[in-house]
Amino acid sequence: MDAFRVELPAAVSRDSAAELELALRDLDEVVETAADTRSVAGVFVLVKVVSGALGSVSTALPFAQKVVELIRGKGVAGENRVPGRYDDLGGQRLD
């Protein structure tokens, strides 16, 4: 089984995270979801998918597009961050 984590901005409400978790669960490729709303840095949703769903570009890309569209459809706006190390509490770049 493959899994990934969706990090949502700290401003996202617990109710919105719960709605997103339920919507993700409805995707065919998803086996299980769990939201962690206890983090100070934001809200995380763990998504477990069927084996092989993320194994190749031909299956991973269409699935990733579904997830992005679903998140955007819920009105969640993310942060554009350059890859690197960030302070988990304040989101400040460390390098």
C-alpha positions in Angstrom: 0.0 0.0 0.0 1.3 3.5 -0.8 0.6 6.6 1.3 1.2 10.3 1.2 0.4 13.3 3.4 -1.4 16.5 2.4 -0.3 19.5 4.4 -3.0 22.2 4.6 -2.4 25.8 5.8 -2.9 26.5 9.5 -5.8 28.7 8.6 -7.9 25.7 7.4 -10.6 24.9 9.9 -11.0 21.4 11.4 -14.4 21.2 9.7 -12.8 21.9 6.3 -10.1 19.3 6.9 -12.8 16.8 7.9 -14.8 17.6 4.7 -11.6 17.2 2.6 -10.8 13.9 4.3 -14.3 12.5 3.4 -14.0 13.7 -0.2 -10.6 12.1 -0.6 -12.0 8.9 0.8 -14.5 8.8 -2.1 -11.8 8.6 -4.8 -11.5 5.1 -6.3 -7.7 4.8 -5.6 -8.0 5.7 -1.9 -8.1 3.0 0.7 -8.0 5.0 3.9 -7.7 8.6 5.2 -7.0 10.2 8.5 -6.8 13.9 9.5 -4.4 15.2 12.1 -5.7 18.6 13.3 -3.5 18.8 16.4 -0.4 20.2 14.6 0.6 23.8 15.4 2.0 24.3 11.9 -1.2 23.3 10.0 -3.5 20.4 9.3 -2.3 17.2 7.8 -4.4 14.5 6.0 -2.8 11.1 5.6 -4.0 9.3 2.5 -3.4 5.6 1.9 -4.0 4.4 -1.7 -4.1 1.0 -3.4 -0.7 -0.5 -4.2 0.8 0.7 -7.4 -1.4 3.9 -7.6 1.7 6.0 -7.1 4.2 3.6 -8.7 4.3 5.1 -12.2 3.7 8.4 -13.8 0.9 7.0 -15.9 -1.1 6.2 -12.7 0.3 8.8 -10.3 -0.2 11.9 -12.4 -3.9 11.5 -13.1 -4.5 10.7 -9.4 -2.5 13.7 -8.2 -4.5 15.9 -10.5 -7.7 14.5 -9.0 -6.4 15.3 -5.5 -5.4 18.9 -6.5 -8.7 19.6 -8.1 -10.6 18.2 -5.1 -8.5 20.4 -2.7 -9.0 23.5 -4.9 -12.7 22.7 -5.2 -13.0 22.9 -1.4 -11.6 26.4 -1.6 -8.3 25.6 0.1 -5.5 28.0 -1.0 -2.0 26.7 -0.4 1.3 28.4 0.0 3.9 28.5 -2.7 7.2 27.5 -1.1 10.5 26.8 -2.6 11.8 23.4 -1.7 14.1 23.6 1.3 14.0 23.5 5.1 11.4 25.4 7.0 10.7 26.1 10.6 7.6 24.0 11.5 6.1 26.6 13.8 6.6 29.8 11.9 7.1 28.6 8.3 10.3 30.6 8.0 13.0 29.3 5.6 16.0 27.9 7.5 18.5 27.6 4.6 
